[in-house]
């Protein structure tokens, strides 16, 4: 982690962990000929208490005769503007500040005071939120953010050991009052869940979590090597006419809408210009576990991060990948777009999708969620009863003759020239003309969704079903379809 002659930023919040780290590095300074620079960001979340933390760090730097760089960011305002949790917003602003100071001083390494407790808490938090193998690897002792090397010398040290060290040295650190606030998941895990597990299940639960993370790190590193080989098979090489403009060694920090990501200066992710193209045929031949990793690899190649990509997002990409459509598109967080273009899966950055391009395969029976529109379809099949009541005053619920439907079934937005046979009519009518007759305002027309099968429009959702699919005396199976808006909290990420 540390080499002789290192010039090293030290992140110091004023809390016990970072203060202990600073004192330990001071003890090593002469042995390793280190040049230490203190960095502290005031998050402006605790009023005068935050200012007092900054003052403490400034006095500590003066006492140790070390240069100090103190920044100030309104993290609460940033979180609100970017729809982030306070924890995520603080992390983003903090690393941005670190990167700026590192670039200013031409320093390539920063030491942070994460401990074994932090690692155990992180693994448990990610498990609760729903993470895969890579997410459960926990905190890495060494990692890169752009060209800034982040080291965590205390990662194998427990908090009780830190406290004992400070007590022995008679060092008084600051106490962050927000660490006792259980509205933050990390605090709730640290103060409630881990003590519960220690008392009732395994007193060594922290070490068990850390051991598990270490095993998964080893497995993940091996699988990443395999994934890279498969990715290169699925990802056609860039044509020589448009080579990368610079080697992938210099990095720049980019502020996205929801997170930070790092990109090589002047780098194209693909010669076709800021996009990743993957062969669908190649991916289909890979083992399922590798397919998922190859897609994640492609996203990270383009954006530099997977922080906003959830299990649900990957499932939607798999539907696109394995479906019968030659074309389709999914919008992901931060303006990321995944498109199926016949034989290729294209990952790129783009503008927010025009609603007219949406098309989703419908699960029958079952539930189909169109998360970006906040709607879902629930489909159920039943036998036709002797005295049916297949009518409803709910315009978002319909009964259809299931046996007349030619699969696959889709929910989509309308296209130019769409026609259907409205219930009660003998001939077909253009959707455009039908909506004009219904006096639907132009902005609302763009929001109209259709339920279709392989060849026909089944239901102009919220308006009229096709006469072709109405339930009759000859109907054997009835398809009940409900169209619902999703309430907040129904979509889990």
N, C-alpha and C positions, 0 to 999 in steps of 0.2 A: 504493500500500500504506500509506504513512505520510503523515499530514497534520499540519500545524502544530497544536500544542496537544494532540496525542494523549496519552491516558493508556493505557499499554501494559504488559500482562503480558509477561514474557520467561521462557520455559521454559529453565531451565539445569540440565543433568544434571551438569555438571562436566567433560564431555568436550570435545575440541577444537572441534567445530562450534558447540556452544551457547555456549562461552566466547568464541569469535571473534565470534559474533553480538552478544553483550553488549558487548564492547569497541567494535565498530563502531557500535552504537546509542548508546553513550556519546559517541562522536565527533560524532554527529548531534544529541545532546540539546539543546545550546544553539542550534544552527541552527534546529531545528524546535520548540523549546520543549517537549520531551517530558518526561512524567512516567513513569519506569520503575519497575516492581515485579517483583522476581525471585520465581519460583515453582519449587519443586523437590520431587519426590516420591521418598522412599526406598522402593524396592520390596522391601526385606528379602530379596533373593535371593542376596546374596554376603557375608552375615555382616558382619564388621567392615569389609570393603571398602566396603559400601554406607553404613555409618555415616561412614566417612572421606570419602566423596563429599559427604555432607550437610554435614559439617564444613567441607570446602573451599568449598562454595557459601556457607555462612554467613560465612566469613572474607572471601570475595570481595565479598559484599554490604557488609560492614563497611568494607572498604577503599574501596569506591566510594561509600559513604554512601547506599546504596539500601535501601529496605524489602525484607524477604525473608520469604517464607511457605514453610515446610518441612513437608511432611506425611509420614506413614509408613503404609504399607499392606502387609499380608502377601499379596503377589501369588501366591505359591506355594499358599497355602491357598485363596485365591479361585479360582485356576485349577482346582484339584482339585475343589472343591465344585461348580463350574459346568461341569466337563468341557471346559476350554479349554486351548489351548496357552499356554505362559508368555508368548509374544509378544503374543497377543491379550488375555490377562488384564491384562498390564501396560498395554497401550494403553487398555483400558477404564477401569482404575483411575486412570490418569494424566489422561485427559480429564474424568473425573468430578471429580477434584481441581481441575483448572483451572477447571471450570465453577463449582464451589463458591466458589473464591476470587474469581473474576470477579463473581459475584453479590454476594458480601460487600462488595466494593470498588466495585460499580456500574461495572465496566469492561467494555467490549464488544469488546476486541481483544487478541489474544495473538500474539506473534512466536515462531516455532520455528526451530530451526537445521538443517532438512533441506537437503541439498546436491544437486548434479547427480548425484553418485555414488548417493545414496539413490534418486533418481528412476529411474536406469537399472536399479538392482538390483530395484526394485519392479516395473518393467515385465517384466523377465525372470522374476521369481518368479511373477507372475500368469500369464505365458505357460506356464510349466511346470506350474502347477496347473490350467490350463484356464480362461481368461477370455475373454469376448466383447470387442467393441469398446470398450464403456464401461470395463471393467476395465483394458484396455491403454492407457487415457489417462494412466496413471501418477499422480503426485502433482500436485495443483493448487497454484499459487503463492498463490491466495486461495480460501478456501472458508468456509462457515458450518457450525458445529455448534450447532444451536439458534440462539440469538441471539448467539453468540460468534464473532466474525470471526477466522479463523486465517490469519495471513500468514507466508510463508516467504521472507524477503528474500535468502537465500543459494542459492535453488534453481537458479540458473544458474552457481554457483561450484563448481568441483571441489575435492575434498578436498586435493589437492596444493597448491592455492592457499591453502587455509585453513592448512595446515601451514607454508607459507612465510611467511604473514602473522604467525602466532604466533612463529615463529622470529625474524623481523625485529624484532618488538616485545619479544622475550625474555619471552614469556608461557608459563608452564608449566600445562598443563591435566591433568586426571586421565585415566588409561587404564583402561578397563573390561576386565577380564581375560576376561569372558564373550564379548567380541567375537572371541576367537580359538577359541571352542568350535564345532566344525563340526557339532554335533548340531542347531544352529539353521540353518534353510534359508537365511536371509539371509547368514549368515556363510559358508556353503558356496558360495553364489553369488558372494560378494565375493572370497573367498580362493582358490577353485578354478576355478569356471566362467568368470568374466569374464577372469581372466588367461589361461586356456586359449584362449578365443575371440580375445583380443587377439594372442596369440602365433601362432596357427595359422590364423586366418580373417580378422580385420579389426582392425587396431590402434586403429581409431576406433569400436569396437563400442558404447561408452557413448554417444557422440554420436549414432550411428545409432539406438539405442534411444530416446533422448530426442527426436530428430527425428520418429520414427515416432509416439511418444506425442503430440507437438504436432499432427501432422496428424490423428490420430484424435480429439483434443480438438475441433478445428474441425468435423470431420464429425459428431461426437457431439452437439455443441451445436445444429447444424442439424437433425439427426434428432430431437432432443428436442423442438424446436418443432413439427415435423410430428407426432410421437407425441402431444403434448398435444392437438392438434386432433382426431386420430382417437380419442383417449381420451374426449374430451368428446362425441363422437358416440355412442360405445358406452356411456357412463356417463350414465344418465338424471339430469336435474337434481333436486335435493332439493325435495320438496313445500314450499310456503310455510308450512304449518302447523308445521313444525319447523325453523326456520332455525338456522344455526350460532350458538352462544351468544356467541362473541367473534370479533373479527377475527383473522386468522392472523398476528399480529405478536408476541404473547408466547409464550414457549416454556418448557416444563418438562422436566427430565431424568427419564427413567423407566428403572429398572434392570430389565431383562428377565432371563430365566433364562440366556441365552447371550450377550447383547450389550446395548449401550446404544442407546436410540433417543430421539428428541426429538419432542414433540407439542405443538401449540398448546394453551394452557390453555383448558379448556372446549370444545375442538373436537370435533365429531363428524365422522368421515370421510364419513359419509353420514347423511341425516336419519333413516334407518331404524335408526340407533343403532350406531355403531362397526363399520360394514361397508361394503364396496364392491360394488355391483351392476353387472355388465356384460352387455350384450346379446350373446348368442352369435351371433345372426344377423348383427349388425353386424360383430363381430370376424371372422366367416367371410368377409366380403366384403373385408376388408383384405388388402394384400399380406402374405405370410408373415413377412417381416422386421419389419413393423409389428405383426403379431399378437403376436409375442414381446415386443416393447417395450411394448405396451399392457398386457399382463399384469404385466410388471415394474413399470410405472408405477403400476398399481393397488395392488400390494403395497407399494411405497414410500410411496404416499399414505397408506396405513393405518398402516404401522409406522415409517416414517422411515428405513428401512435395507434393503439387499439383501444384507448381508454373509453371511448363512447360506443364501441361495437359490442352488442350484447348477443346472448344465445339466440334470442328471437330474431335479430337481424340476420344472423347466419342461416337460420332456418328459412327465412324468406328468400335468401339467395339460393339455397338448395332447391326450393320450389321452382325458382326461375331456371335453375340449371337442369333439373330433371323433368320439367314440364314439356308439354307438346307444342308450346308456342315457339315460333321462329324468332319473334321479337318480344321484348318485355323490358321493364325498367323498375328499379327500386331506388328510392331516395333514402340515404342514410344521414346521420347527424353531420354537421359541419359542411354541408354542401357536397357531400360525397355521393356519387351516383354509380350504381352497378347496372349494366345493361346486357341483355342477351341480344347479340347481333348474329343470327343464324348459328354459325359454328364456333363463335367466339363469345367469351364472357369478358366484357370491358369494364374496368374500374377506372373512374376518372372523377375529377372535380367539375362541378357544373352548377348552373343556376337551379333554383328551386323548380321542381317539375310543374309544368303546366298540367292542370287537372285533366285536360283532354287526353292525356297519354296513358292513363291508368288502366291496367287490366290484371285481374287476379283469378287464378283457378279456384273454383268453389268445391268445398268438401261436402259430399252427400253420402250418407247423413253426417252431420257434424257442424262445427262452427268455423267460419272463415272470418278472420280479422283483417281489415284494411286499416292498419294502425295510423298511417299518415293522414287519413281522412277522419279518423275517430269514429269508424262505423264497423259493424259486423253483420254477417248473415248467419242465421241458425236454421238448418234444414233437418227435417224429420220425415221419414217414410212410414205410411200406415196403409192398411187395407181399407177399401171403400166399404162403408157400412150401408145397410139396407135403406135407412132414412137419413141421408146425409144432410148436414148443414154447412155446406162448403161456401159460405159467404161470410163476410165480415165487414164491420164498419171501420175497421182499422186499415187505413190506406197503406200501411207498411207491413201488412200480413196478407199472404195469398195462399190459395190451395190450387194445385196444378196436377194434371194427368202425368204421372211420373213415367209411364210406359211410352209416352210420345216424345220424351226428351232424348236427344242423341248426345251422349257424352263425348268430350268433356264439357262441363258447364263453367261459365266465367261470369264474373261481375266486372263491368267495364264502363268507361265513359263513351258517349256517343261519337260516331264518326260521320263525316260528310256522306250523305246519300243513304243513311240508315233508314230502313222501312220495316214496318210490322203490321199485323192485322189486328187492330184494336178489338177487344171483346165486344160482340154484337154487330160487327161490320163484316161484310162479305169479302171486300177487297182489301188490298194493302194501302197503307198511307205512310208518307214520309214522317219520320219523327219530328223533323223541323216544322212541318205543317200542323201536325197534331198539337205541338206545344204552342203554336201561334193561335190555334183554335181555342186552346185552354187559357189564353191570355197570360201566359207565363212571362214575367219580365226577363229581359235579356241576361242580366247577371245570374238569374236563377237557372236559366237554360244551360249555362256552362257547368252547373253542378249536377245535372241529371245523370243518374246511373242506370245501367241496363243489366238485366240478367239474360244471358244468352246461352244457347247450346252450340253444337258444332256448326249449325247452318242458319239458325233463326234467332230472333229476339223473342224471349219468353215473357219478359215483364219489364215494362217501363216503370221502374221502382217509384212507388208513391202515387202512380197515376192509373195505369191500366195494364192488365195482362193481355197476352195475345189470345185471340179466339181459338187458335189452333191447339192451345194447351189447357183449355177449360175442362173442368171435371164434368163428365157425362154419365149416363146410365151404363155405358160400356167400360168406364174406367175401372181398372182392377186395383191399382196402387195410387195413393194420393201423396203428393209431395207438399208438405206444409213449409212455407218459407217466411221467416220473420226478419225484418230489417231493423236494426237498432243502432242508436248512437251509443258510444262507449262513454261511461262515466269516468271521471278522474280516478285513477287507482286500478281500473280494470286492466290496463295494459301494464305489464310488469317488465321492467328493464333490468 
